[in-house]
Amino acid sequence: MKSKLLIKMFLVTGFTTVLTACAPSLQRNALTPDMEVSGEMIFEPNIRTWGDLTHSYDIGGQGSHSLNTPLDKSILNDLGNQTKSIDYLSISGGGAEGAYGAGLLNGLSDSGQRPEYRLVTGISTGAIIGLYAFLGQDFDPALRELYTQTSDEDIYNKRGLWALTHSPSLIDTTPFEQMVRAFIDQDVLDKVKDQHLRGRLFLVKTTHLDAQRSVIWNMGEIAMHQGDEAVELFQDVIIASASIPGVFNPVLISVNIDGVSYDEMHVDGGVVSQVFFLPDYFDTSEAVDNTRQLIEQLDVNEDTQINSKVWVISNTRLAAKWNETTPSFTGIMGRSIQTMIKYQRRSNIAQIYRQAQETESEFRHSYLPHLIPEVQADAPFNSGYMQYLYCYGYQRGLDHQHWENTPPDYWQIQNKTKEAGKIQSVVEHINQFDWDTLKAGLQGKMSQCLANIENEM
């Protein structure tokens, strides 16, 4: 879905380039690289870090809240005092297709097998889902409502063609920003803080366009602060992580120096990666010893084997898909962007798999089958489409056997897609899709799930 919005942006690029050469744009007072900044909350070492630095296991900085933070014993032991695994969750971007991940998490809850994640990371729509995942199963109804009742008009307003000459984005995403700010308030931050103090982490990635670098935000550390400034920063980071550049409005994060207000421009973390577990150059050599030390602090039997798992939700299709490329500027550019993003996703998944191995963690991965029809380009946040993906994700969440323990064999799933595509070649809309093609008996379960959503509306 994200790549389609980017392609749409390029459809108007040729027309607007000349017109915007002298046109006013977003007014800024940007920071410069040589500015010395201190005393600002966002420059506290635990709040955020560059995503491309070499990090030790103390990812949160030198303060008290990081991967070294003492764990609440309930994260490792259940009510019967039986030892659980340490679980990490990484959620990718994907726009409206985040409905798949939302359904998956709710299905996991209803299956009784959803763990309490020690670490949750998110990019773009994954940052939004990640907040709900971090807050826990009490927020499942709100997550379901967000990804089944939201439609295009709840996310954006269309701009006229002439408005594009002085606008920073293809569409006006004020409705989306208002929706995020209405949900995230001091009460939400207090709940994030409570979980953070238990030794759990919620990390979100944005792209700092001025610096051309990724930024990893420790959302629990933001929540450790009280007041409007902290609430607004928390909101800004979530919105920025989902702000597709050129399509959604960028987010200007304010910085005050000697009474003068400056800004940084942040956009979608998907510019630099589609999903992440640990920073790119993270030193994993300390991970095993660190985990053992945390367990020892909890007075767990030294002979107890503590397993760890990295769960990855890819809200997207990963197989290559044949599509004749139109020999035009927009056709070639659009197809190239789609391909670039697809291979970025694959590279990110391979990196997470490697990091899981290096930290002696099991790898679990779930993603959208390529056979499922895609959203129509003229309605990228169609609520009906999102309801189908939610229900499919929900069914997969109930099926704990569907998780894969290695990165996909892309050649194999591409060939499967070709075979299945012969059956479904005439299907253009998701409401015509035969779900039994994916798994026998799925069509009836999908119909029941959709009926339940309809009854709740």
Stockholm file with secondary structure:
# STOCKHOLM 1.0

chainA/1-457         MKSKLLIKMFLVTGFTTVLTACAPSLQRNALTPDMEVSGEMIFEPNIRTWGDLTHSYDIGGQGSHSLNTPLDKSILNDLGNQTKSIDYLSISGGGAEGAYGAGLLNGLSDSGQRPEYRLVTGISTGAIIGLYAFLGQDFDPALRELYTQTSDEDIYNKRGLWALTHSPSLIDTTPFEQMVRAFIDQDVLDKVKDQHLRGRLFLVKTTHLDAQRSVIWNMGEIAMHQGDEAVELFQDVIIASASIPGVFNPVLISVNIDGVSYDEMHVDGGVVSQVFFLPDYFDTSEAVDNTRQLIEQLDVNEDTQINSKVWVISNTRLAAKWNETTPSFTGIMGRSIQTMIKYQRRSNIAQIYRQAQETESEFRHSYLPHLIPEVQADAPFNSGYMQYLYCYGYQRGLDHQHWENTPPDYWQIQNKTKEAGKIQSVVEHINQFDWDTLKAGLQGKMSQCLANIENEM
#=GR chainA/1-457 SS CHHHHHHHHHHHHHHHHHHHTSSCCCCCCBCCTTCCCCSCGGGSTTTEEETTSEECSCTTCSSSCSTTSCCCGGGTBCTTCCBCCEEEEEECCCGGGHHHHHHHHHHHHHHTCCCCEEEEEECTHHHHHHHHHHHCGGGHHHHHHHHHHCCHHHHCEECCGGGGGGCSSSEECHHHHHHHHHHCCHHHHHHHHHHHTTTCEEEEEEEETTTTEEEEEEHHHHHTSCSHHHHHHHHHHHHHHTCCBTTBCCEEEEEEETTEEEEEEEEEGGGTCSCCSSCTEECGGGHHHHHHHHHHHTTCCTTCCCCEEEEEEEEEECSCCCCCCCSSHHHHHHHHHHHHHHHHHHHHHHHHHHHHHHTTCEEEEEEECTTSCCCCTTCTTCHHHHHHHHHHHHHHHHCGGGCBSSCCCHHHHHHHHHHHHHHHTTCCSGGGCCGGGTSTTHHHHHHHHHHHHHHHC
#=GC SS_cons         CHHHHHHHHHHHHHHHHHHHTSSCCCCCCBCCTTCCCCSCGGGSTTTEEETTSEECSCTTCSSSCSTTSCCCGGGTBCTTCCBCCEEEEEECCCGGGHHHHHHHHHHHHHHTCCCCEEEEEECTHHHHHHHHHHHCGGGHHHHHHHHHHCCHHHHCEECCGGGGGGCSSSEECHHHHHHHHHHCCHHHHHHHHHHHTTTCEEEEEEEETTTTEEEEEEHHHHHTSCSHHHHHHHHHHHHHHTCCBTTBCCEEEEEEETTEEEEEEEEEGGGTCSCCSSCTEECGGGHHHHHHHHHHHTTCCTTCCCCEEEEEEEEEECSCCCCCCCSSHHHHHHHHHHHHHHHHHHHHHHHHHHHHHHTTCEEEEEEECTTSCCCCTTCTTCHHHHHHHHHHHHHHHHCGGGCBSSCCCHHHHHHHHHHHHHHHTTCCSGGGCCGGGTSTTHHHHHHHHHHHHHHHC
//
